[in-house]
Amino acid sequence: MVDSCINKKKYLMIEREVEIVNNAGLHTRPAATIVKIAAKYKCEFFIHKDGMNINGKSIIGVMTLAAEKGSKIMLTFDGEDEEKAAEEIIDYFNRGFDEE
């Protein structure tokens, strides 16, 4: 049967908008933590802001975003473990990068 030979995609891309809520914005420490979290997962992870599409597993890329408090950015996850990756990373953004 032809269908059995085709590698079917069993997941859908997840896309979520998040807002930077901590006072210092997306600086070096949270950028490094985001990359570290993302590296645990196989899925592709991208951050979109102001026309830039950044690989969320690249520390240099994430740091170039210069996202200050109040910035809204789009996160996309695509791959076999996208749901777990999205949950953990979105939660980290929503917690204000664990800063007060």
C-alpha positions as protocol buffer text, in pm:
chain_id: "A"
residue {
  index: 1
  type: MET
  ca { x: 0 y: 0 z: 0 }
}
residue {
  index: 2
  type: VAL
  ca { x: 138 y: 342 z: -99 }
}
residue {
  index: 3
  type: ASP
  ca { x: 23 y: 521 z: 220 }
}
residue {
  index: 4
  type: SER
  ca { x: 240 y: 299 z: 439 }
}
residue {
  index: 5
  type: CYS
  ca { x: 549 y: 424 z: 257 }
}
residue {
  index: 6
  type: ILE
  ca { x: 476 y: 792 z: 311 }
}
residue {
  index: 7
  type: ASN
  ca { x: 612 y: 955 z: 624 }
}
residue {
  index: 8
  type: LYS
  ca { x: 309 y: 1140 z: 756 }
}
residue {
  index: 9
  type: LYS
  ca { x: 347 y: 1440 z: 981 }
}
residue {
  index: 10
  type: LYS
  ca { x: 172 y: 1362 z: 1308 }
}
residue {
  index: 11
  type: TYR
  ca { x: 195 y: 1707 z: 1466 }
}
residue {
  index: 12
  type: LEU
  ca { x: 91 y: 2061 z: 1388 }
}
residue {
  index: 13
  type: MET
  ca { x: 298 y: 2371 z: 1432 }
}
residue {
  index: 14
  type: ILE
  ca { x: 223 y: 2561 z: 1754 }
}
residue {
  index: 15
  type: GLU
  ca { x: 225 y: 2940 z: 1734 }
}
residue {
  index: 16
  type: ARG
  ca { x: 178 y: 3162 z: 2042 }
}
residue {
  index: 17
  type: GLU
  ca { x: 220 y: 3531 z: 2112 }
}
residue {
  index: 18
  type: VAL
  ca { x: 384 y: 3621 z: 2443 }
}
residue {
  index: 19
  type: GLU
  ca { x: 461 y: 3952 z: 2609 }
}
residue {
  index: 20
  type: ILE
  ca { x: 783 y: 4042 z: 2788 }
}
residue {
  index: 21
  type: VAL
  ca { x: 663 y: 4119 z: 3141 }
}
residue {
  index: 22
  type: ASN
  ca { x: 979 y: 4160 z: 3348 }
}
residue {
  index: 23
  type: ASN
  ca { x: 1130 y: 4506 z: 3395 }
}
residue {
  index: 24
  type: ALA
  ca { x: 1473 y: 4428 z: 3246 }
}
residue {
  index: 25
  type: GLY
  ca { x: 1336 y: 4272 z: 2926 }
}
residue {
  index: 26
  type: LEU
  ca { x: 1492 y: 3981 z: 2741 }
}
residue {
  index: 27
  type: HIS
  ca { x: 1855 y: 4019 z: 2850 }
}
residue {
  index: 28
  type: THR
  ca { x: 2146 y: 3774 z: 2860 }
}
residue {
  index: 29
  type: ARG
  ca { x: 2039 y: 3551 z: 3151 }
}
residue {
  index: 30
  type: PRO
  ca { x: 1686 y: 3475 z: 3028 }
}
residue {
  index: 31
  type: ALA
  ca { x: 1815 y: 3442 z: 2670 }
}
residue {
  index: 32
  type: ALA
  ca { x: 2058 y: 3174 z: 2786 }
}
residue {
  index: 33
  type: THR
  ca { x: 1786 y: 2997 z: 2983 }
}
residue {
  index: 34
  type: ILE
  ca { x: 1549 y: 2999 z: 2685 }
}
residue {
  index: 35
  type: VAL
  ca { x: 1818 y: 2843 z: 2465 }
}
residue {
  index: 36
  type: LYS
  ca { x: 1897 y: 2585 z: 2734 }
}
residue {
  index: 37
  type: ILE
  ca { x: 1530 y: 2487 z: 2767 }
}
residue {
  index: 38
  type: ALA
  ca { x: 1486 y: 2473 z: 2387 }
}
residue {
  index: 39
  type: ALA
  ca { x: 1792 y: 2250 z: 2348 }
}
residue {
  index: 40
  type: LYS
  ca { x: 1618 y: 1976 z: 2548 }
}
residue {
  index: 41
  type: TYR
  ca { x: 1364 y: 1930 z: 2270 }
}
residue {
  index: 42
  type: LYS
  ca { x: 1389 y: 1796 z: 1916 }
}
residue {
  index: 43
  type: CYS
  ca { x: 1133 y: 2033 z: 1764 }
}
residue {
  index: 44
  type: GLU
  ca { x: 1227 y: 2346 z: 1575 }
}
residue {
  index: 45
  type: PHE
  ca { x: 1174 y: 2664 z: 1778 }
}
residue {
  index: 46
  type: PHE
  ca { x: 1166 y: 3014 z: 1632 }
}
residue {
  index: 47
  type: ILE
  ca { x: 1108 y: 3359 z: 1780 }
}
residue {
  index: 48
  type: HIS
  ca { x: 955 y: 3628 z: 1557 }
}
residue {
  index: 49
  type: LYS
  ca { x: 979 y: 4000 z: 1637 }
}
residue {
  index: 50
  type: ASP
  ca { x: 967 y: 4308 z: 1415 }
}
residue {
  index: 51
  type: GLY
  ca { x: 1020 y: 4109 z: 1094 }
}
residue {
  index: 52
  type: MET
  ca { x: 1308 y: 3906 z: 1237 }
}
residue {
  index: 53
  type: ASN
  ca { x: 1282 y: 3527 z: 1250 }
}
residue {
  index: 54
  type: ILE
  ca { x: 1532 y: 3395 z: 1503 }
}
residue {
  index: 55
  type: ASN
  ca { x: 1628 y: 3037 z: 1577 }
}
residue {
  index: 56
  type: GLY
  ca { x: 1533 y: 3003 z: 1945 }
}
residue {
  index: 57
  type: LYS
  ca { x: 1814 y: 2753 z: 1999 }
}
residue {
  index: 58
  type: SER
  ca { x: 2079 y: 3014 z: 1909 }
}
residue {
  index: 59
  type: ILE
  ca { x: 2204 y: 3230 z: 2197 }
}
residue {
  index: 60
  type: ILE
  ca { x: 2337 y: 3494 z: 1957 }
}
residue {
  index: 61
  type: GLY
  ca { x: 2005 y: 3505 z: 1774 }
}
residue {
  index: 62
  type: VAL
  ca { x: 1794 y: 3535 z: 2088 }
}
residue {
  index: 63
  type: MET
  ca { x: 2017 y: 3811 z: 2228 }
}
residue {
  index: 64
  type: THR
  ca { x: 1983 y: 4017 z: 1908 }
}
residue {
  index: 65
  type: LEU
  ca { x: 1607 y: 4056 z: 1967 }
}
residue {
  index: 66
  type: ALA
  ca { x: 1655 y: 4335 z: 2223 }
}
residue {
  index: 67
  type: ALA
  ca { x: 1300 y: 4279 z: 2347 }
}
residue {
  index: 68
  type: GLU
  ca { x: 1216 y: 4527 z: 2622 }
}
residue {
  index: 69
  type: LYS
  ca { x: 930 y: 4510 z: 2872 }
}
residue {
  index: 70
  type: GLY
  ca { x: 596 y: 4523 z: 2691 }
}
residue {
  index: 71
  type: SER
  ca { x: 733 y: 4377 z: 2367 }
}
residue {
  index: 72
  type: LYS
  ca { x: 508 y: 4120 z: 2204 }
}
residue {
  index: 73
  type: ILE
  ca { x: 679 y: 3838 z: 2023 }
}
residue {
  index: 74
  type: MET
  ca { x: 557 y: 3529 z: 1841 }
}
residue {
  index: 75
  type: LEU
  ca { x: 693 y: 3186 z: 1929 }
}
residue {
  index: 76
  type: THR
  ca { x: 663 y: 2891 z: 1693 }
}
residue {
  index: 77
  type: PHE
  ca { x: 730 y: 2527 z: 1768 }
}
residue {
  index: 78
  type: ASP
  ca { x: 731 y: 2255 z: 1503 }
}
residue {
  index: 79
  type: GLY
  ca { x: 821 y: 1893 z: 1562 }
}
residue {
  index: 80
  type: GLU
  ca { x: 747 y: 1577 z: 1749 }
}
residue {
  index: 81
  type: ASP
  ca { x: 779 y: 1722 z: 2102 }
}
residue {
  index: 82
  type: GLU
  ca { x: 645 y: 2071 z: 2022 }
}
residue {
  index: 83
  type: GLU
  ca { x: 370 y: 2061 z: 2286 }
}
residue {
  index: 84
  type: LYS
  ca { x: 609 y: 1996 z: 2575 }
}
residue {
  index: 85
  type: ALA
  ca { x: 858 y: 2255 z: 2447 }
}
residue {
  index: 86
  type: ALA
  ca { x: 585 y: 2516 z: 2400 }
}
residue {
  index: 87
  type: GLU
  ca { x: 445 y: 2456 z: 2745 }
}
residue {
  index: 88
  type: GLU
  ca { x: 780 y: 2494 z: 2921 }
}
residue {
  index: 89
  type: ILE
  ca { x: 905 y: 2794 z: 2724 }
}
residue {
  index: 90
  type: ILE
  ca { x: 575 y: 2985 z: 2726 }
}
residue {
  index: 91
  type: ASP
  ca { x: 549 y: 2928 z: 3102 }
}
residue {
  index: 92
  type: TYR
  ca { x: 901 y: 3073 z: 3144 }
}
residue {
  index: 93
  type: PHE
  ca { x: 800 y: 3387 z: 2952 }
}
residue {
  index: 94
  type: ASN
  ca { x: 476 y: 3418 z: 3152 }
}
residue {
  index: 95
  type: ARG
  ca { x: 668 y: 3392 z: 3480 }
}
residue {
  index: 96
  type: GLY
  ca { x: 875 y: 3698 z: 3380 }
}
residue {
  index: 97
  type: PHE
  ca { x: 1188 y: 3484 z: 3346 }
}
residue {
  index: 98
  type: ASP
  ca { x: 1165 y: 3416 z: 3722 }
}
residue {
  index: 99
  type: GLU
  ca { x: 1273 y: 3773 z: 3799 }
}
residue {
  index: 100
  type: GLU
  ca { x: 1100 y: 4015 z: 4030 }
}
